C-alpha cells in the first residue's frame, strides 16, 4: 500500500475496453487484483456512467466523478435551498413513502437528503452498487442519441481504501464504512461540519425504498464546501479507483446478455409504477404482438373477404333480377290459352255483325 501511494495519481483514462459481459467480468477480476491486496479483506463498489471520462473536454462534459449539486451552475452550499423546497413540496406525499416516519434530529437531515437523491434533486451524494452487473446495466440502459456509438464506463471503487483518510473512531481499523446515522458522519459531512476535509467518504445510506435494496445501493458523500474536487481527480485516486470502458457499439448485445442473467429495469426498480413497462416488454418478447408481416397478411385477408362479399352480393342481385324477369314472362301454356281466347273473342265479334 505504501509503495502504491508513492505512485498514486488522478484517474483520467480507462484501464481496458470490453465488448461483452464475459470480458467485463474478467476486467472486474483484474480490478480486484489491482485495487485489493492479498492481506486485506476487500469489497468493490461499482458505478455505471453513460459516457467514459474525457479529460480533454470542458469540465461539464468530462464525465468526472462529481455529485450533481457540484456541477455548474450549482454548488454544494445551495443544499439548504434545495432541501427546503423539497420538503415543502414532498410533505403531502411523504406519508405514502416506505421510509415514513422520518426520524428526528440529525438523522432526519440525512434521510431527507437521501430522499432528495432518490427523486433526482441535486445533492452531495453519489450512487454506487455492490453488484458488478448492476453497475454495467446502469452504464448502458437508457442511452439516447447523444450517447449513441460512444463508449460508456463503469467506475470501480475500493471504499475501504478511500475511507482510510478518515479517523472515524479510534477503536476501529482505518477504512471503516459508517452508516450516515452515526454522529461521526455529521462531524465530517454535516451542514455544520466541525472537521473540515476535501475528500468524499464511502457511507451506508438508509434503506428507505425498495430500489436501493434491489440495486444493492451504497454511496459516497462529498464535503459541504463551495468547491468540490471530483473523486477521480484526487491526487491519490489510483490507489482506490479505476475505470473500465464499455464499447459503445456493443451496448445492445450486452443488455441482451444481462437480461438473460436476470438483470433488467424491472428487477432493479421493483415498483408498481414499473409494472406496465414490464408487461409490455414480456408481451413483445413472447411474440404476442403481431409482426408487420402478420399485420399485412391479416389486412390482405380482410380485403379479400370484403371483395368476395361484394362479389357474392352482386351475384345474388343479378340472380334475383333474372328470376324476377323470368317470372314476368308467360309460359307456353299461358300463350296457347291466350291465343284461344283471342280467337274466340274475334269469332263472336264477326258473328254479331
C-alpha positions in Angstrom: 0.0 0.0 0.0 2.8 2.4 0.9 4.6 1.6 -2.3 1.5 2.2 -4.4 0.8 5.5 -2.6 4.2 6.8 -3.9 3.0 6.3 -7.5 -0.6 7.4 -7.0 -2.3 9.8 -9.4 -5.6 11.0 -10.6 -7.6 8.6 -12.8 -8.4 10.1 -16.3 -8.4 7.1 -18.6 -9.7 3.5 -18.8 -7.6 0.5 -17.9 -9.3 -1.5 -20.7 -12.2 -1.6 -23.1 -14.7 -4.5 -23.1 -17.2 -5.7 -25.7 -19.2 -8.4 -23.7 -20.3 -9.4 -20.2 -17.6 -12.1 -20.2 -14.8 -9.5 -21.0 -16.3 -7.2 -18.4 -16.3 -9.8 -15.6 -12.7 -10.7 -16.5 -11.9 -6.9 -16.2 -13.5 -6.9 -12.8 -11.3 -9.8 -11.6 -8.3 -7.8 -12.8 -9.6 -4.7 -11.0 -9.8 -6.8 -7.8 -6.2 -7.8 -8.1 -5.2 -4.1 -8.7 -7.2 -2.5 -6.0 -7.1 -5.1 -3.3 -4.0 -6.6 -1.6 -3.9 -10.2 -0.6 -3.6 -9.3 3.1 -6.8 -7.2 3.3 -10.4 -8.0 3.3 -11.7 -6.2 0.2 -15.0 -5.3 -1.4 -15.6 -3.3 -4.6 -18.3 -0.8 -5.4 -19.5 -0.1 -9.0 -20.9 2.9 -10.7 -22.1 2.9 -14.4 -21.9 6.1 -16.4 -23.3 6.6 -19.9 -20.0 8.0 -21.2 -16.4 7.4 -20.3 -14.2 10.1 -18.7 -12.9 12.6 -21.3 -10.4 14.9 -19.7 -9.8 17.0 -22.9 -13.4 18.2 -22.8 -14.9 21.1 -20.9 -15.4 20.4 -17.2 -19.2 20.0 -17.6 -18.6 17.4 -20.5 -15.8 15.4 -18.9 -17.9 12.9 -17.0 -15.8 13.2 -13.9 -17.0 11.6 -10.6 -18.6 14.7 -9.1 -22.1 14.9 -7.5 -25.0 16.7 -9.2 -25.1 19.7 -6.9 -21.4 20.4 -7.6 -22.0 20.7 -11.3 -22.4 24.2 -12.8 -24.3 26.4 -12.2 -24.9 24.9 -8.7 -22.6 24.4 -5.7 -23.0 22.3 -2.5 -23.8 25.4 -0.3 -27.1 25.5 -2.2 -28.1 22.3 -0.5 -30.2 24.1 2.2 -32.3 25.7 -0.6 -32.9 22.5 -2.4 -33.8 20.7 0.8 -36.2 23.5 2.0 -38.1 23.4 -1.3 -38.1 19.7 -1.5 -39.6 19.4 2.0 -42.4 21.9 1.2 -43.4 20.0 -2.0 -42.8 16.5 -0.7 -44.7 16.7 2.7 -48.1 15.8 1.1 -46.6 12.7 -0.4 -44.1 11.6 2.2 -46.5 9.6 4.3 -47.0 7.3 1.4 -43.3 6.5 1.2 -41.8 3.4 2.7 -39.4 5.3 4.9 -42.2 7.2 6.8 -42.0 8.4 9.5 -38.7 10.2 9.0 -36.7 10.2 12.3 -36.0 13.3 14.3 -32.7 15.1 15.0 -29.6 14.9 12.7 -30.8 11.6 11.3 -33.7 13.5 9.7 -31.3 15.6 7.8 -29.7 12.6 6.1 -33.0 10.8 5.5 -34.3 13.9 3.7 -31.0 14.2 1.7 -31.3 10.6 0.6 -34.9 11.0 -0.4 -33.8 14.0 -2.5 -31.1 11.9 -4.1 -33.6 9.1 -4.9 -36.1 11.5 -6.6 -33.4 13.3 -8.7 -32.9 16.5 -6.7 -29.3 17.7 -6.8 -27.3 16.6 -3.7 -23.7 15.9 -2.5 -24.4 12.1 -2.7 -23.2 9.8 -5.4 -24.8 6.4 -6.1 -22.8 3.1 -6.2 -23.7 -0.6 -6.2 -22.1 -3.6 -4.5 -23.1 -5.6 -7.6 -20.8 -5.5 -10.7 -23.6 -6.4 -13.2 -25.9 -3.7 -11.8 -23.1 -1.1 -12.5 -22.8 -2.4 -16.0 -26.6 -2.2 -16.6 -26.7 1.4 -15.5 -23.8 2.3 -17.8 -25.8 1.2 -20.8 -29.5 1.4 -20.0 -31.5 4.3 -21.4 -28.7 5.7 -23.7 -30.1 8.1 -26.2 -28.9 9.7 -29.5 -26.4 11.8 -27.6 -24.6 8.7 -26.4 -25.1 6.5 -29.5 -21.9 4.9 -30.6 -19.9 6.4 -27.8 -18.1 4.3 -25.1 -19.8 4.1 -21.7 -17.9 3.4 -18.5 -18.0 1.5 -15.2 -16.0 3.0 -12.3 -14.8 0.6 -9.7 -14.0 1.8 -6.1 -12.4 0.2 -3.1 -14.4 2.0 -0.4 -12.2 0.8 2.5 -9.1 2.3 1.0 -11.0 5.6 0.3 -12.0 5.8 3.9 -8.5 5.2 5.3 -8.2 9.0 5.1 -10.7 9.4 8.0 -10.3 8.6 11.6 -14.0 7.9 12.3 -13.2 6.0 15.6 -10.1 5.3 17.5 -11.2 1.8 18.3 -11.8 0.6 14.7 -9.3 -0.2 11.9 -8.7 2.5 9.2 -11.2 2.2 6.3 -14.3 1.8 8.4 -17.5 2.5 6.4 -20.1 4.2 8.6 -23.8 4.5 8.4 -25.0 8.0 7.8 -27.0 7.9 11.1 -23.7 7.8 13.1 -22.7 11.0 14.8 -19.2 10.9 13.3 -20.6 11.3 9.8 -22.1 14.6 10.8 -18.8 15.8 12.2 -17.2 15.4 8.8 -20.0 15.9 6.4 -23.0 17.5 8.1 -24.2 21.0 7.1 -22.3 22.4 10.1 -19.3 20.0 9.9 -16.7 20.6 12.6 -13.9 18.7 10.9 -13.0 20.1 7.5 -11.8 17.9 4.7 -11.7 17.9 0.9 -12.3 14.3 0.3 -15.5 12.2 0.0 -16.2 9.2 2.1 -17.9 5.9 1.4 -21.1 5.5 3.6 -24.1 3.2 4.0 -27.3 5.1 3.5 -30.8 4.4 4.8 -32.6 1.6 3.0 -35.7 3.8 2.7 -37.0 2.5 -0.6 -37.1 -0.9 -2.4 -35.0 0.4 -5.3 -31.9 0.9 -3.1 -32.4 -2.7 -1.7 -32.7 -4.2 -5.2 -29.8 -2.3 -6.6 -27.6 -3.1 -3.6 -27.1 0.6 -3.3 -24.3 2.3 -1.4 -23.0 5.8 -1.5 -20.2 8.3 -1.4 -20.9 11.6 0.3 -18.9 14.7 -0.5 -17.9 17.7 1.7 -20.3 20.6 2.4 -17.9 23.0 0.6 -18.4 25.5 -2.2 -15.8 23.9 -4.4 -15.5 20.1 -4.7 -12.8 18.1 -6.4 -14.1 15.2 -8.4 -13.3 11.8 -6.8 -11.2 10.6 -9.8 -9.1 13.8 -9.8 -7.9 13.5 -6.3 -4.1 13.0 -6.2 -4.3 9.5 -4.7 -7.3 8.3 -6.7 -5.5 5.5 -8.5 -5.0 3.8 -5.1 -8.7 3.0 -4.8 -10.3 3.8 -8.1 -10.2 2.7 -11.8 -12.4 3.0 -14.9 -13.4 0.3 -17.4 -14.7 1.5 -20.8 -17.7 -0.3 -22.4 -17.7 -0.4 -26.2 -20.4 1.9 -27.4 -21.4 -0.3 -30.3 -21.8 -3.4 -28.1 -24.5 -1.9 -25.8 -27.4 -3.7 -27.3 -25.7 -7.1 -27.2 -24.6 -6.6 -23.6 -28.0 -5.6 -22.4 -29.5 -8.7 -24.1 -26.9 -10.8 -22.2 -27.8 -9.0 -18.9 -31.5 -9.7 -19.5 -30.7 -13.4 -19.8 -28.9 -13.2 -16.5 -32.0 -11.6 -14.8 -30.6 -8.0 -14.7 -33.4 -5.8 -16.1 -35.0 -2.5 -15.5 -37.9 -4.1 -13.6 -35.5 -6.2 -11.4 -33.7 -3.1 -10.3 -36.8 -0.9 -10.0 -39.4 -3.2 -8.3 -42.2 -0.8 -8.1 -45.9 -0.7 -9.1 -45.1 2.2 -11.4 -42.9 -0.1 -13.5 -45.4 -2.9 -13.9 -46.9 -1.5 -17.1 -43.5 -1.4 -18.8 -42.6 -4.9 -17.7 -45.9 -6.3 -19.0 -45.4 -4.6 -22.4 -41.8 -5.9 -22.6 -42.9 -9.5 -21.8 -45.7 -9.4 -24.4 -43.3 -8.3 -27.1 -40.7 -10.8 -26.1 -43.2 -13.7 -26.0 -44.3 -12.9 -29.6 -47.8 -11.9 -28.6 -47.7 -8.7 -30.7 -48.3 -9.5 -34.4 -45.4 -8.8 -36.6 -45.6 -6.4 -39.6 -45.9 -9.4 -42.0 -48.7 -10.8 -39.9 -50.4 -7.4 -39.9 -50.0 -7.2 -43.7 -51.3 -10.7 -44.2 -54.3 -10.1 -42.0 -55.0 -6.9 -43.7 -54.9 -8.6 -47.1 -57.2 -11.4 -45.9 -59.7 -8.8 -44.7 -59.5 -7.1 -48.0 -60.1 -10.4 -49.9 -63.0 -11.2 -47.6 -64.5 -7.8 -48.5 -64.0 -8.3 -52.2 -65.6 -11.8 -52.1 -68.5 -10.5 -50.0 -69.1 -7.7 -52.6 -69.0 -10.3 -55.5 -71.5 -12.5 -53.7 -73.8 -9.6 -53.2 -73.6 -8.7 -56.9 -74.2 -12.3 -58.0 -77.2 -12.6 -55.6 -78.6 -9.3 -57.0 -78.2 -10.4 -60.6 -79.8 -13.8 -59.9 -82.7 -12.2 -58.2 -83.2 -9.8 -61.1 -83.1 -12.7 -63.6 -85.6 -14.6 -61.5 -88.0 -11.7 -61.4 -87.7 -11.1 -65.2 -88.3 -14.8 -65.9 -91.3 -14.8 -63.5 -92.9 -12.0 -65.6 -92.6 -13.9 -68.9 -95.7 -16.0 -69.9 -95.3 -19.8 -70.2 -96.2 -21.8 -73.5 -99.4 -22.9 -71.9 -100.4 -19.4 -71.0 -99.6 -18.2 -74.5 -101.8 -21.0 -76.0 -104.7 -20.2 -73.8 -104.3 -16.5 -74.6 -104.4 -17.2 -78.3 -107.5 -19.4 -78.0 -109.2 -16.7 -76.0 -108.4 -14.1 -78.7 -109.7 -16.4 -81.5 -113.0 -16.9 -79.6 -113.3 -13.2 -79.0 -112.8 -12.5 -82.7 -115.3 -15.2 -83.7 -118.0 -13.8 -81.5 -117.3 -10.3 -82.8 -117.7 -11.4 -86.5 -120.9 -13.4 -85.9 -122.6 -10.4 -84.3 -122.2 -8.4 -87.4 
